[in-house]
Amino acid sequence: MNDRAIAQNVSELVLGTYALPYKKLAKHLTDKQIKQLINARPNNDEFSVLSGIVYWHGEELSSMKLACLTTGVKCVPDIKLQNSCGKLVHDLHAEVLSIRSFSWYIMEEIEKLENQEASDLVEFDNLGKYRLKSDIRIALYISEVPCGDCSLEELSQLDPVPWKEGPESSNALRGRSSYTQVGKVRTKPGRMDSPISLSKSCGDKLTTVSMKGLLKGIVADLINNSHVLLDYIILPAEKAQKNSASLERCFNERIDFTAVEFYHRFKILNCSDDIVAKYNKLLEANKSGTLGIDREKKKRACDLSLVCIPESKVIEVINDGVKNGNSIKTVLKNGRGYSILCRYSMFQKRIQLDKSCNTYKSYLDWKKRASNAEYTEKVLRAKKSLGTWGDSTFDDFTLGV
């Protein structure tokens, strides 16, 4: 298969949809929803990161579909997660939101089968359960090199003074501390003076995908394929080339393979800088901000995160972990205004497909069930292979409440 053609087609689909939503999304979304998407794009004095997951069948690049499109560069501090009862989205970085959106989309496609409708992505297996169609290929487009170990050398060149080490409850390194310690697990950066997040970097999370599969735990055991594989990560050529050594180290060289049971090496492909420039010019004409981290700190990070799942007719704008226009306090008090991608909402979706989930008292009880042991082991092996992962606050909640 022609890697250049894959990179070009995926990039055109993601960037074209984001820059020209009226042209690309009119058959899926209402005029009001498209305006929401446009209004969620960063202003010309802001920056954000764009990501999207695309899939297709075998060699048929003409069959490409956009599963989801997301933006975001924020992360909710750990202290806010401690009493969220599953109703906050913790990690709002674009590529992480894409992975969560894809898991939501898988559940939507399973619902189609249950309603005797055709799905382009999943099918019944021989046991009456579900599997990904065997010829599916999956690519993740990201407009910026993922945070963490992937971008360490570039950061050290632009800002040679790393953060000072500080006390924290996670054993993972924080953000931009200790540039010289490459190949290490890191938490989301934020500002040096910002409240601590224990959410691991996008580079770390994507590396675990090569060992445990792409799907989130809420969805993974619904699909009987041993893994749902990510085949490609596509990055703008200039950024991929500048960070080529870091990308290779982060995704492949630092893994302790003695701790790994399974490993699927995804390819890093380069998106033509001409394609990126073409759509950036369109966005600039519409007074939209930069797609990528502003390393020179001339622009501020956009507060908003966008979630678009076209086939499911979903547009959602998230701010501080909840739907834009709501506050964390009111969401937790009234139980309304949470994102479809929060753990609570995704689990309610899971319950619709599997009523046996209702027999458990809490989300944690459900995760500890015997039938989930295989997936839990995959996750633990993946984390162990990267060294000191460190704990995060567990976001538990009572089921059905």
N, C-alpha and C positions, 0 to 999 in steps of 0.2 A: 504494500500500500504506500502511496506517495505521501510522505510526511509533510512536505511543503503544501500540498493540496489540502491536507487535513487542517493544518494550522491556519491556512487562509480562509477556508470555509467556516471553521468554528469562530474565528475572530470576526469575520464579516457578519455572522449571524448574531453574536452577542453585542458587538459594538453598534451594528446597524439597528438592532432593536432598541437599544438604549438611546441612541441619538435621534432616531426617526420613529418614535412610538406610534404616531398616527398612521404611518404607512405600514408598519409591521404588525401592529397589535389590534387593529380595528375589528378584525373578525373574532377576537377573543374577549376584548374588554370594552366597557362602556366609555363614552366620552369623559365622564366624570373620573373614572379610574385612570385613564391616560393622563388627565390633568394632574391627578395625585402623583403619578410617576414623575412628570415634568417638574412639579413643585418640590419634589424630594431630591432632585439633583442639586449638587452644591452650587452656591452662588459663585460669582466670578472672583471673590476674595477668599474662597474656601477650597479645600481639596477633599477627595474621598477615593476609595478603591472600588473598582467594578469587578464583579466575578459572575460567572455563569456556567451551568452544566449543560452540555449538549450530548445527545446520543444519536446513533444511527445503526443501520443493519449492515454488517459485513463490509463489503467493498463499496456499497452504494452510498456515496457521500450525498447524493441528491435526496436521500431519505432523512437527512439530519433534522432533528427537532430540538428546540430550546426547552429543556425541562424547567429551568428557573434562571432568574437573573437577580442579582443582589448587589447592594453597595453597603459600605460601612467601615469605620475605623475606630470605633469606640468599644469599651468594655466596662461593664458595671462593676464597681468595687465589691470585693468579697463581703464586706460588712453588710451590704444591702441584700446579699443573697441569703444570709443566714436565717431570715424569717420570711422568705418569699413564698413558701408553700407551692413551689413549682410554677409560679405565675410571672416570673421575670425571665427574660432572655439575657443570660449572663454575657456571652461573647458575641459582640455585634460586628466583628470583622467580616468583610464581604465573603471570603472563601468559606468560613465556618457557617455563615447563614446559607450559603449555597448547598452545603452538605445537609443541613437540617431541612432545607426546602425540598431536596431530592428525596429524602426519606418520607416527607409528607406526600409528595407526588406519587411515590410507590404505593402508599396506602390508598390514594385516590384511584390509581389504576387497578388495584385489587378490588375496590368497590365496584368498578365497572364490570369486572368478571362476575361478581356476585349478583349484579343486576342484569346479567346476560347481555352485556354490551362488549364490544371488541376492545382490546387493549393493544397498543402498538409496542408495549414494553414488557408486560408480564403475561404468563399463561398458566393454566392448570397443569400440574405434573401428573404422573401416573397414579399418585396416591390421593388425588383430589385436592391437593394443597397448591402452593404457588411457586413459580420459579421465573427467573429472568429468562427471556428468550435467548437461545444459545448464541446467536450471531450478533448480539448487542455489543457495541463499542461505546465507551464513555470518555468524554474529555472535559476537563475543568479549565476554563479561561480565567486568568487573573491579570489585572492591569498593572500589578506591582509585584515585585519579588516578596514572598511571604515574610512576615516578621520573624525574628529569632535568629537562629544560626545561619539561615540562608543569606542574610543581608549584613552580616557582621563586618566583613572587610570593607564594604562600601561605607558603612557608618563610621568606621574607625578612620577612614581617609577624610571624611567630611568634618568629623568632630573628634579629634584625637584624644580628648579627655573623657574617659569613661566615667560612668556614675560610680560614686563610692559605695562600697558594700555597706548594707545596713541590716539590722536584725529583722527577720521575718519568719513566719511559721512554716513556710515551704522550704525544702532543701534545694529546689531548683533556683538557678540564678535569676535575678530580677532584671528584666528589660535590658538596658545597655551597660550593665555593670560588668567589669572584668572582660574587656575585649580580648585579652590574651587567652582566655579559656574558651577555645573553640570546640565545637562538637558537643556542647552541653545543652541540657534542657533548660529553657528559659520561660518565665512568665510574660504575659503581655506587658509591653513597655509603659505606655502612658507617659505622663511627666514624672520627673524624678521626685517631685513633691506631692504627687497625687496619692490618694488612698490605695492601698495594696490590692491588686487582683491576683488570685492564685490560678487564673486560667492560663494554660500553657500556650506558647507561641503557635502561630499558624504553621510554621515550619515543622514543629514537633508533632502537631496534630495530623498534618498531612503525611508525615513519615509513618505514623502508626497505621494509616489507611492501607499501606502496602502489606501490612501483616494481619490486619483484622477485617479488611474490606471497607467499603464506602458507607454502608448503612449504619445509622444510629441504633443503639441497643433496643429502643422501643419498637423497632421495625424488623431488625435483622433476622430473627427466628421465624418470621412469616415467609421468608423466601428460602426455598430448600436448596438453592445453589450453595455450594460450600462457601463461596465468597462472591460478593458483588464487587467487581474489579474496576478500579480507575485505570484507564489505559494511557491517558495523556494529560500532562499539564502544559498549558500554552501560555507563554509570557511574551511581552514585547521584546523584540530582538535585542535592542540596545541594553535593556535591563538584564536580560538573560545572559548575554555575553559578558557584561561587566561583573556578574556574580556567578560565573560558570563554576569556578572552583568551590565556592560556598554551597551551591546547589547540589553538586555531586557529593560533597562531604555530608551535608545535612540529610539527604534522602537515601544515601547508599553506604558511604564509607564508615560512618560512625556506628552503624548497627552491629551489635554483638549477636552474630548469627548462631551462637551456641544456645541462645535463649529463645530462638525463633523456630516455630513449627512450620510456618508457611511464609513465603515472601513472593510478592509480585512486583517487579520493578516497572514503574510507569515511565514513559518517555517524557523528557522535557523538549518541547518544540518551540521554535521561535516564530512569533507573529511579525510579519513585515512591518518595519517602521513606517512605510508609506501608508499602510492601512490605518495604523494608529494616528498618524498625522492627519489623514483625511477626515476621520471622525472627530478628532480633537478640534479641528478647524470648524466643523459644523457646530459642535458644542460651544465653542468660544463665541461664534456668531449669535448663539442663543443665550449668551451671558451665563454659561454654566462653567463651574470651576474645574480644576485640574483632576484628571484621573490618575492617581498615583500619589505617593507620599511626597510632600513638599520638604525635601531634605534641607533646603536653604532657609526654611522657616519664614517665608514671606507671606504665607497664607495660613489660615487657621483650619483645624480639622472640622469638617461638617458634623453637626450633632445628629443628623438624621441618618437612618439606615432604611434602605428600600428592599422590599421583598416582592418579586413578581413571579408568579407561577402561571404562565399564560393559559395552558390547557385546562387548568383548574379554575380559571377566571378570578385569580387572586391578585390583588394589589394591597400591600400593607406598608405603612410607614411607621418605623419604630424609633422611639426617642427615650433614652435612659432605661431601656429594657422593656418598655410597655408601648402600646399604640400611641402614636403622636396625638397630643391633645389631652392625654391623661397623665396623672402623677402616680408614682409608685404607691404613695399613701392611699389614694382613693381606690386604686386597683385592688390593693390588699384588703381594704375595708369593705368595698362593695362587690368585689368579685367580678367586675366588668372592666373591659378595656385592655385585657391582656392579649398578647400576640398569639396567632395560631401556632407559632413555632416554639412557644414555651413548653416545658416538660408536661405541665398539667394539661394543656390543650392537646398536645400530641398523644398523650396517654388516653384522653377521652376518645380520640380518633381510633386508637388501637382497640379500645373496649368495643366500639361499634363493629369491629371485624372479628373480635374474639371475646365472647361474653364470659369465658372462664376467668378473665382478668378480675372480674368483680368478686371472686372468692377470696381475694387477698385484702388485708386490712390497710396496707399502705404501699406506696410506690417502692420503698426499700424492701418490704416483704416480697413483692412481686419480682424484684431484681434478684433476690436470693433464692428463687425457686430452683428446684433441681434441674428442670429442663433448660435453664439458662446457663448452666455450669460451663458448657462448651464455649459459649460466647465470652463469658467472664474470663475464662482461661486465655482466650485469644488476646483480650485486652491487656491482661496482666503480663503476658509474654511480650507483647508489643512494647509496653512501658518499660519493662525490665531490660529489653534490648537496647534502650537508649540511655541507661544509667540511672541517675537519681531523679525520679519523676516528682516525688513529693505529693502530698495530699492536697485535695481541694475540699471546700465545704460541701457536704452532701445535701442536696436540695430535696428533702423528703416532703411528702404530703399524704393526707388521708384520701383514699380512693372514694370517689362518688360524692365528694364534698367540694 
